[in-house]
Amino acid sequence: MPSWLTPEVAIIAIVFAISLFVIYKLFRLLVRASIAGAIGFAFPWITNGVSLYFGIILPFVIPATFDMGLKFALAGIGLAVIYEFLHYFKYLLRIATWPFRMLFRRKR
């Protein structure tokens, strides 16, 4: 074992790797949530434009105001965060149930 590899150095390396992973996941969440927020903000104008262009009469009216765009943007961000959380939860469940799936897998 090299003389510079002490338990403290190993712990620092592990913490560094975990923090890089967490920062990467948070950055990815931030990018996806901002895209969902931008699409949500533009939604009232898109629906009004599409309905006017194609002559479709919608059964509801969405006012194309800044306030309504902000509400849809916040709804989009919230849905993106909930989706990512449930995706991570499903991923962790798949990891946790892997031994049981291998144990009860049918032979073909």
Distance bins in CASP14 RR format, pairs under 12 A and 6 or more apart:
PFRMAT RR
TARGET T0000
AUTHOR 0000-0000-0000
RMODE 2
METHOD distances of the structure
MODEL  1
1 7 0 0 0 0 0 1 0 0 0 0 0
1 9 0 0 0 0 0 1 0 0 0 0 0
1 10 0 0 0 0 0 1 0 0 0 0 0
2 9 0 0 0 0 1 0 0 0 0 0 0
2 10 0 0 0 0 0 1 0 0 0 0 0
3 9 0 0 0 0 0 1 0 0 0 0 0
4 10 0 0 0 0 0 1 0 0 0 0 0
4 12 0 0 0 0 0 1 0 0 0 0 0
4 13 0 0 0 0 0 1 0 0 0 0 0
5 11 0 0 0 0 0 1 0 0 0 0 0
5 12 0 0 0 0 0 1 0 0 0 0 0
5 13 0 0 0 0 1 0 0 0 0 0 0
6 12 0 0 0 0 1 0 0 0 0 0 0
6 13 0 0 0 0 0 1 0 0 0 0 0
7 13 0 0 0 0 0 1 0 0 0 0 0
7 14 0 0 0 0 0 1 0 0 0 0 0
8 14 0 0 0 0 0 1 0 0 0 0 0
8 15 0 0 0 0 0 1 0 0 0 0 0
9 15 0 0 0 0 0 1 0 0 0 0 0
9 16 0 0 0 0 0 1 0 0 0 0 0
10 16 0 0 0 0 0 1 0 0 0 0 0
10 17 0 0 0 0 0 1 0 0 0 0 0
11 17 0 0 0 0 0 1 0 0 0 0 0
11 18 0 0 0 0 0 1 0 0 0 0 0
12 18 0 0 0 0 0 1 0 0 0 0 0
12 19 0 0 0 0 0 1 0 0 0 0 0
13 19 0 0 0 0 0 1 0 0 0 0 0
13 20 0 0 0 0 0 1 0 0 0 0 0
14 20 0 0 0 0 0 1 0 0 0 0 0
14 21 0 0 0 0 0 1 0 0 0 0 0
15 21 0 0 0 0 0 1 0 0 0 0 0
15 22 0 0 0 0 0 1 0 0 0 0 0
16 22 0 0 0 0 0 1 0 0 0 0 0
16 23 0 0 0 0 0 1 0 0 0 0 0
17 23 0 0 0 0 0 1 0 0 0 0 0
17 24 0 0 0 0 0 1 0 0 0 0 0
18 24 0 0 0 0 0 1 0 0 0 0 0
18 25 0 0 0 0 0 1 0 0 0 0 0
19 25 0 0 0 0 0 1 0 0 0 0 0
19 26 0 0 0 0 0 1 0 0 0 0 0
20 26 0 0 0 0 0 1 0 0 0 0 0
20 27 0 0 0 0 0 1 0 0 0 0 0
21 27 0 0 0 0 0 1 0 0 0 0 0
21 28 0 0 0 0 0 1 0 0 0 0 0
22 28 0 0 0 0 0 1 0 0 0 0 0
22 29 0 0 0 0 0 1 0 0 0 0 0
22 88 0 0 0 0 0 1 0 0 0 0 0
23 29 0 0 0 0 0 1 0 0 0 0 0
23 30 0 0 0 0 0 1 0 0 0 0 0
24 30 0 0 0 0 0 1 0 0 0 0 0
24 31 0 0 0 0 0 1 0 0 0 0 0
25 31 0 0 0 0 0 1 0 0 0 0 0
25 32 0 0 0 0 0 1 0 0 0 0 0
25 84 0 0 0 0 1 0 0 0 0 0 0
25 85 0 0 0 0 0 1 0 0 0 0 0
25 87 0 0 0 0 0 1 0 0 0 0 0
25 88 0 0 0 0 1 0 0 0 0 0 0
25 91 0 0 0 0 0 1 0 0 0 0 0
26 32 0 0 0 0 0 1 0 0 0 0 0
26 33 0 0 0 0 0 1 0 0 0 0 0
26 81 0 0 0 0 0 1 0 0 0 0 0
26 84 0 0 0 0 0 1 0 0 0 0 0
26 88 0 0 0 0 0 1 0 0 0 0 0
27 33 0 0 0 0 0 1 0 0 0 0 0
27 34 0 0 0 0 0 1 0 0 0 0 0
28 34 0 0 0 0 0 1 0 0 0 0 0
28 35 0 0 0 0 0 1 0 0 0 0 0
28 80 0 0 0 0 0 1 0 0 0 0 0
28 81 0 0 0 0 0 1 0 0 0 0 0
28 84 0 0 0 0 1 0 0 0 0 0 0
28 87 0 0 0 0 0 1 0 0 0 0 0
28 88 0 0 0 0 0 1 0 0 0 0 0
29 35 0 0 0 0 0 1 0 0 0 0 0
29 36 0 0 0 0 0 1 0 0 0 0 0
29 77 0 0 0 0 0 1 0 0 0 0 0
29 78 0 0 0 0 0 1 0 0 0 0 0
29 80 1 0 0 1 0 0 0 0 0 0 0
29 81 1 0 0 1 0 0 0 0 0 0 0
29 82 0 0 0 0 0 1 0 0 0 0 0
29 83 0 0 0 0 1 0 0 0 0 0 0
29 84 1 0 1 0 0 0 0 0 0 0 0
29 85 0 0 0 0 1 0 0 0 0 0 0
29 87 0 0 0 0 0 1 0 0 0 0 0
29 88 0 0 0 0 1 0 0 0 0 0 0
30 36 0 0 0 0 0 1 0 0 0 0 0
30 37 0 0 0 0 0 1 0 0 0 0 0
30 77 0 0 0 0 1 0 0 0 0 0 0
30 80 0 0 0 0 1 0 0 0 0 0 0
30 81 0 0 0 0 1 0 0 0 0 0 0
30 84 0 0 0 0 0 1 0 0 0 0 0
31 37 0 0 0 0 0 1 0 0 0 0 0
31 38 0 0 0 0 0 1 0 0 0 0 0
31 77 0 0 0 0 0 1 0 0 0 0 0
31 80 0 0 0 0 1 0 0 0 0 0 0
31 84 0 0 0 0 0 1 0 0 0 0 0
32 38 0 0 0 0 0 1 0 0 0 0 0
32 39 0 0 0 0 0 1 0 0 0 0 0
32 76 0 0 0 0 0 1 0 0 0 0 0
32 77 0 0 0 0 1 0 0 0 0 0 0
32 78 0 0 0 0 0 1 0 0 0 0 0
32 79 0 0 0 0 0 1 0 0 0 0 0
32 80 1 0 1 0 0 0 0 0 0 0 0
32 81 0 0 0 0 1 0 0 0 0 0 0
32 82 0 0 0 0 0 1 0 0 0 0 0
32 83 0 0 0 0 1 0 0 0 0 0 0
32 84 1 0 0 1 0 0 0 0 0 0 0
32 85 0 0 0 0 0 1 0 0 0 0 0
32 87 0 0 0 0 0 1 0 0 0 0 0
33 39 0 0 0 0 0 1 0 0 0 0 0
33 40 0 0 0 0 0 1 0 0 0 0 0
33 73 0 0 0 0 0 1 0 0 0 0 0
33 74 0 0 0 0 0 1 0 0 0 0 0
33 75 0 0 0 0 0 1 0 0 0 0 0
33 76 1 0 0 1 0 0 0 0 0 0 0
33 77 1 0 1 0 0 0 0 0 0 0 0
33 78 1 0 0 1 0 0 0 0 0 0 0
33 79 0 0 0 0 1 0 0 0 0 0 0
33 80 1 0 1 0 0 0 0 0 0 0 0
33 81 1 0 1 0 0 0 0 0 0 0 0
33 82 0 0 0 0 0 1 0 0 0 0 0
33 83 0 0 0 0 1 0 0 0 0 0 0
33 84 1 0 0 1 0 0 0 0 0 0 0
33 85 0 0 0 0 0 1 0 0 0 0 0
34 40 0 0 0 0 0 1 0 0 0 0 0
34 41 0 0 0 0 0 1 0 0 0 0 0
34 73 0 0 0 0 1 0 0 0 0 0 0
34 76 0 0 0 0 0 1 0 0 0 0 0
34 77 1 0 0 1 0 0 0 0 0 0 0
34 78 0 0 0 0 0 1 0 0 0 0 0
34 80 0 0 0 0 1 0 0 0 0 0 0
34 81 0 0 0 0 0 1 0 0 0 0 0
35 41 0 0 0 0 0 1 0 0 0 0 0
35 42 0 0 0 0 0 1 0 0 0 0 0
35 73 0 0 0 0 0 1 0 0 0 0 0
35 76 0 0 0 0 1 0 0 0 0 0 0
35 77 0 0 0 0 1 0 0 0 0 0 0
35 79 0 0 0 0 0 1 0 0 0 0 0
35 80 1 0 0 1 0 0 0 0 0 0 0
36 42 0 0 0 0 0 1 0 0 0 0 0
36 43 0 0 0 0 0 1 0 0 0 0 0
36 72 0 0 0 0 0 1 0 0 0 0 0
36 73 0 0 0 0 1 0 0 0 0 0 0
36 74 0 0 0 0 0 1 0 0 0 0 0
36 75 0 0 0 0 1 0 0 0 0 0 0
36 76 1 0 1 0 0 0 0 0 0 0 0
36 77 1 0 1 0 0 0 0 0 0 0 0
36 78 1 0 0 1 0 0 0 0 0 0 0
36 79 1 0 0 1 0 0 0 0 0 0 0
36 80 1 1 0 0 0 0 0 0 0 0 0
36 81 0 0 0 0 1 0 0 0 0 0 0
36 82 0 0 0 0 0 1 0 0 0 0 0
36 83 0 0 0 0 1 0 0 0 0 0 0
36 84 0 0 0 0 0 1 0 0 0 0 0
37 43 0 0 0 0 1 0 0 0 0 0 0
37 69 0 0 0 0 1 0 0 0 0 0 0
37 70 0 0 0 0 1 0 0 0 0 0 0
37 71 0 0 0 0 0 1 0 0 0 0 0
37 72 1 0 0 1 0 0 0 0 0 0 0
37 73 1 0 1 0 0 0 0 0 0 0 0
37 74 1 0 0 1 0 0 0 0 0 0 0
37 75 0 0 0 0 1 0 0 0 0 0 0
37 76 1 0 1 0 0 0 0 0 0 0 0
37 77 1 0 1 0 0 0 0 0 0 0 0
37 78 0 0 0 0 1 0 0 0 0 0 0
37 79 0 0 0 0 1 0 0 0 0 0 0
37 80 1 0 0 1 0 0 0 0 0 0 0
37 81 0 0 0 0 0 1 0 0 0 0 0
38 45 0 0 0 0 0 1 0 0 0 0 0
38 46 0 0 0 0 0 1 0 0 0 0 0
38 69 0 0 0 0 0 1 0 0 0 0 0
38 70 0 0 0 0 0 1 0 0 0 0 0
38 72 0 0 0 0 0 1 0 0 0 0 0
38 73 1 0 0 1 0 0 0 0 0 0 0
38 76 0 0 0 0 1 0 0 0 0 0 0
38 77 0 0 0 0 1 0 0 0 0 0 0
38 80 0 0 0 0 0 1 0 0 0 0 0
39 45 0 0 0 0 0 1 0 0 0 0 0
39 46 0 0 0 0 1 0 0 0 0 0 0
39 47 0 0 0 0 0 1 0 0 0 0 0
39 69 0 0 0 0 0 1 0 0 0 0 0
39 72 0 0 0 0 1 0 0 0 0 0 0
39 73 0 0 0 0 1 0 0 0 0 0 0
39 75 0 0 0 0 0 1 0 0 0 0 0
39 76 1 0 0 1 0 0 0 0 0 0 0
39 77 0 0 0 0 0 1 0 0 0 0 0
39 79 0 0 0 0 0 1 0 0 0 0 0
39 80 0 0 0 0 1 0 0 0 0 0 0
40 46 0 0 0 0 1 0 0 0 0 0 0
40 47 0 0 0 0 0 1 0 0 0 0 0
40 62 0 0 0 0 0 1 0 0 0 0 0
40 68 0 0 0 0 0 1 0 0 0 0 0
40 69 1 0 0 1 0 0 0 0 0 0 0
40 70 0 0 0 0 1 0 0 0 0 0 0
40 71 0 0 0 0 1 0 0 0 0 0 0
40 72 1 0 1 0 0 0 0 0 0 0 0
40 73 1 0 1 0 0 0 0 0 0 0 0
40 74 0 0 0 0 1 0 0 0 0 0 0
40 75 1 0 0 1 0 0 0 0 0 0 0
40 76 1 0 1 0 0 0 0 0 0 0 0
40 77 0 0 0 0 1 0 0 0 0 0 0
40 78 0 0 0 0 0 1 0 0 0 0 0
40 79 0 0 0 0 1 0 0 0 0 0 0
40 80 0 0 0 0 0 1 0 0 0 0 0
41 64 0 0 0 0 0 1 0 0 0 0 0
41 65 0 0 0 0 0 1 0 0 0 0 0
41 66 0 0 0 0 1 0 0 0 0 0 0
41 67 0 0 0 0 0 1 0 0 0 0 0
41 68 0 0 0 0 1 0 0 0 0 0 0
41 69 1 0 1 0 0 0 0 0 0 0 0
41 70 1 0 0 1 0 0 0 0 0 0 0
41 71 0 0 0 0 1 0 0 0 0 0 0
41 72 1 0 0 1 0 0 0 0 0 0 0
41 73 1 1 0 0 0 0 0 0 0 0 0
41 74 0 0 0 0 1 0 0 0 0 0 0
41 75 0 0 0 0 0 1 0 0 0 0 0
41 76 0 0 0 0 1 0 0 0 0 0 0
41 77 0 0 0 0 1 0 0 0 0 0 0
42 48 0 0 0 0 0 1 0 0 0 0 0
42 49 0 0 0 0 0 1 0 0 0 0 0
42 50 0 0 0 0 0 1 0 0 0 0 0
42 62 0 0 0 0 0 1 0 0 0 0 0
42 64 0 0 0 0 1 0 0 0 0 0 0
42 66 0 0 0 0 0 1 0 0 0 0 0
42 68 0 0 0 0 0 1 0 0 0 0 0
42 69 1 0 0 1 0 0 0 0 0 0 0
42 70 0 0 0 0 0 1 0 0 0 0 0
42 72 0 0 0 0 1 0 0 0 0 0 0
42 73 0 0 0 0 1 0 0 0 0 0 0
42 76 0 0 0 0 0 1 0 0 0 0 0
43 49 0 0 0 0 0 1 0 0 0 0 0
43 50 0 0 0 0 0 1 0 0 0 0 0
43 62 1 0 0 1 0 0 0 0 0 0 0
43 63 0 0 0 0 0 1 0 0 0 0 0
43 64 0 0 0 0 1 0 0 0 0 0 0
43 68 0 0 0 0 1 0 0 0 0 0 0
43 69 1 0 0 1 0 0 0 0 0 0 0
43 70 0 0 0 0 0 1 0 0 0 0 0
43 71 0 0 0 0 1 0 0 0 0 0 0
43 72 1 0 1 0 0 0 0 0 0 0 0
43 73 0 0 0 0 1 0 0 0 0 0 0
43 74 0 0 0 0 0 1 0 0 0 0 0
43 75 0 0 0 0 1 0 0 0 0 0 0
43 76 0 0 0 0 1 0 0 0 0 0 0
44 50 0 0 0 0 0 1 0 0 0 0 0
44 51 0 0 0 0 0 1 0 0 0 0 0
44 58 0 0 0 0 0 1 0 0 0 0 0
44 60 0 0 0 0 0 1 0 0 0 0 0
44 61 0 0 0 0 1 0 0 0 0 0 0
44 62 1 0 1 0 0 0 0 0 0 0 0
44 63 1 0 0 1 0 0 0 0 0 0 0
44 64 1 0 1 0 0 0 0 0 0 0 0
44 65 1 0 0 1 0 0 0 0 0 0 0
44 66 0 0 0 0 1 0 0 0 0 0 0
44 67 0 0 0 0 1 0 0 0 0 0 0
44 68 1 0 1 0 0 0 0 0 0 0 0
44 69 1 0 1 0 0 0 0 0 0 0 0
44 70 0 0 0 0 0 1 0 0 0 0 0
44 71 0 0 0 0 1 0 0 0 0 0 0
44 72 1 0 0 1 0 0 0 0 0 0 0
44 73 0 0 0 0 0 1 0 0 0 0 0
44 75 0 0 0 0 0 1 0 0 0 0 0
45 51 0 0 0 0 0 1 0 0 0 0 0
45 52 0 0 0 0 0 1 0 0 0 0 0
45 53 0 0 0 0 0 1 0 0 0 0 0
45 62 0 0 0 0 1 0 0 0 0 0 0
45 63 0 0 0 0 0 1 0 0 0 0 0
45 64 1 0 1 0 0 0 0 0 0 0 0
45 65 0 0 0 0 1 0 0 0 0 0 0
45 66 0 0 0 0 0 1 0 0 0 0 0
45 68 0 0 0 0 1 0 0 0 0 0 0
45 69 0 0 0 0 1 0 0 0 0 0 0
45 72 0 0 0 0 0 1 0 0 0 0 0
45 73 0 0 0 0 0 1 0 0 0 0 0
46 52 0 0 0 0 0 1 0 0 0 0 0
46 53 0 0 0 0 0 1 0 0 0 0 0
46 62 0 0 0 0 1 0 0 0 0 0 0
46 64 0 0 0 0 1 0 0 0 0 0 0
46 69 0 0 0 0 0 1 0 0 0 0 0
46 72 0 0 0 0 0 1 0 0 0 0 0
47 53 0 0 0 0 0 1 0 0 0 0 0
47 54 0 0 0 0 0 1 0 0 0 0 0
47 56 0 0 0 0 1 0 0 0 0 0 0
47 58 1 0 0 1 0 0 0 0 0 0 0
47 59 0 0 0 0 0 1 0 0 0 0 0
47 60 0 0 0 0 1 0 0 0 0 0 0
47 61 0 0 0 0 1 0 0 0 0 0 0
47 62 1 0 1 0 0 0 0 0 0 0 0
47 63 0 0 0 0 0 1 0 0 0 0 0
47 64 0 0 0 0 1 0 0 0 0 0 0
47 68 0 0 0 0 0 1 0 0 0 0 0
47 69 0 0 0 0 0 1 0 0 0 0 0
47 72 0 0 0 0 1 0 0 0 0 0 0
48 54 0 0 0 0 0 1 0 0 0 0 0
48 55 0 0 0 0 0 1 0 0 0 0 0
48 56 0 0 0 0 0 1 0 0 0 0 0
48 57 0 0 0 0 0 1 0 0 0 0 0
48 58 0 0 0 0 1 0 0 0 0 0 0
48 60 0 0 0 0 0 1 0 0 0 0 0
48 61 0 0 0 0 1 0 0 0 0 0 0
48 62 1 0 0 1 0 0 0 0 0 0 0
48 63 0 0 0 0 1 0 0 0 0 0 0
48 64 1 0 1 0 0 0 0 0 0 0 0
48 65 0 0 0 0 0 1 0 0 0 0 0
48 68 0 0 0 0 0 1 0 0 0 0 0
48 69 0 0 0 0 0 1 0 0 0 0 0
49 55 0 0 0 0 1 0 0 0 0 0 0
49 56 0 0 0 0 1 0 0 0 0 0 0
49 58 0 0 0 0 0 1 0 0 0 0 0
49 62 0 0 0 0 0 1 0 0 0 0 0
49 64 0 0 0 0 1 0 0 0 0 0 0
50 56 1 0 0 1 0 0 0 0 0 0 0
50 57 0 0 0 0 0 1 0 0 0 0 0
50 58 0 0 0 0 1 0 0 0 0 0 0
50 62 0 0 0 0 0 1 0 0 0 0 0
50 64 0 0 0 0 0 1 0 0 0 0 0
51 57 1 0 0 1 0 0 0 0 0 0 0
51 58 1 0 1 0 0 0 0 0 0 0 0
51 59 0 0 0 0 0 1 0 0 0 0 0
51 60 0 0 0 0 0 1 0 0 0 0 0
51 61 0 0 0 0 1 0 0 0 0 0 0
51 62 0 0 0 0 1 0 0 0 0 0 0
51 64 0 0 0 0 0 1 0 0 0 0 0
52 58 0 0 0 0 0 1 0 0 0 0 0
52 64 0 0 0 0 0 1 0 0 0 0 0
61 68 0 0 0 0 0 1 0 0 0 0 0
62 68 1 0 0 1 0 0 0 0 0 0 0
62 69 0 0 0 0 1 0 0 0 0 0 0
62 71 0 0 0 0 0 1 0 0 0 0 0
62 72 0 0 0 0 1 0 0 0 0 0 0
63 69 0 0 0 0 1 0 0 0 0 0 0
63 71 0 0 0 0 0 1 0 0 0 0 0
63 72 0 0 0 0 0 1 0 0 0 0 0
64 72 0 0 0 0 0 1 0 0 0 0 0
65 71 0 0 0 0 1 0 0 0 0 0 0
65 72 0 0 0 0 0 1 0 0 0 0 0
66 72 0 0 0 0 0 1 0 0 0 0 0
66 73 0 0 0 0 0 1 0 0 0 0 0
67 73 0 0 0 0 0 1 0 0 0 0 0
67 74 0 0 0 0 0 1 0 0 0 0 0
68 74 0 0 0 0 0 1 0 0 0 0 0
68 75 0 0 0 0 0 1 0 0 0 0 0
69 75 0 0 0 0 1 0 0 0 0 0 0
69 76 0 0 0 0 0 1 0 0 0 0 0
69 77 0 0 0 0 0 1 0 0 0 0 0
70 76 0 0 0 0 0 1 0 0 0 0 0
70 77 0 0 0 0 0 1 0 0 0 0 0
71 77 0 0 0 0 0 1 0 0 0 0 0
71 78 0 0 0 0 0 1 0 0 0 0 0
72 78 0 0 0 0 0 1 0 0 0 0 0
72 79 0 0 0 0 0 1 0 0 0 0 0
73 79 0 0 0 0 0 1 0 0 0 0 0
73 80 0 0 0 0 0 1 0 0 0 0 0
74 80 0 0 0 0 0 1 0 0 0 0 0
74 81 0 0 0 0 0 1 0 0 0 0 0
75 81 0 0 0 0 0 1 0 0 0 0 0
75 82 0 0 0 0 0 1 0 0 0 0 0
76 82 0 0 0 0 1 0 0 0 0 0 0
76 83 0 0 0 0 1 0 0 0 0 0 0
76 84 0 0 0 0 0 1 0 0 0 0 0
77 83 0 0 0 0 0 1 0 0 0 0 0
77 84 0 0 0 0 0 1 0 0 0 0 0
78 84 0 0 0 0 1 0 0 0 0 0 0
78 85 0 0 0 0 1 0 0 0 0 0 0
78 86 0 0 0 0 0 1 0 0 0 0 0
79 85 0 0 0 0 0 1 0 0 0 0 0
79 86 0 0 0 0 0 1 0 0 0 0 0
80 86 0 0 0 0 0 1 0 0 0 0 0
80 87 0 0 0 0 0 1 0 0 0 0 0
81 87 0 0 0 0 0 1 0 0 0 0 0
81 88 0 0 0 0 0 1 0 0 0 0 0
82 88 0 0 0 0 0 1 0 0 0 0 0
82 89 0 0 0 0 0 1 0 0 0 0 0
83 89 0 0 0 0 0 1 0 0 0 0 0
83 90 0 0 0 0 0 1 0 0 0 0 0
84 90 0 0 0 0 0 1 0 0 0 0 0
84 91 0 0 0 0 0 1 0 0 0 0 0
85 91 0 0 0 0 0 1 0 0 0 0 0
85 92 0 0 0 0 0 1 0 0 0 0 0
86 92 0 0 0 0 0 1 0 0 0 0 0
86 93 0 0 0 0 0 1 0 0 0 0 0
87 93 0 0 0 0 0 1 0 0 0 0 0
87 94 0 0 0 0 0 1 0 0 0 0 0
88 94 0 0 0 0 0 1 0 0 0 0 0
88 95 0 0 0 0 0 1 0 0 0 0 0
89 95 0 0 0 0 0 1 0 0 0 0 0
89 96 0 0 0 0 0 1 0 0 0 0 0
90 96 0 0 0 0 0 1 0 0 0 0 0
90 97 0 0 0 0 0 1 0 0 0 0 0
91 97 0 0 0 0 0 1 0 0 0 0 0
91 98 0 0 0 0 0 1 0 0 0 0 0
92 98 0 0 0 0 0 1 0 0 0 0 0
93 100 0 0 0 0 0 1 0 0 0 0 0
93 101 0 0 0 0 0 1 0 0 0 0 0
94 100 0 0 0 0 0 1 0 0 0 0 0
94 101 0 0 0 0 1 0 0 0 0 0 0
94 102 0 0 0 0 0 1 0 0 0 0 0
95 101 0 0 0 0 0 1 0 0 0 0 0
97 103 0 0 0 0 0 1 0 0 0 0 0
97 104 0 0 0 0 0 1 0 0 0 0 0
97 105 0 0 0 0 0 1 0 0 0 0 0
98 104 0 0 0 0 0 1 0 0 0 0 0
98 105 0 0 0 0 0 1 0 0 0 0 0
99 105 0 0 0 0 0 1 0 0 0 0 0
END
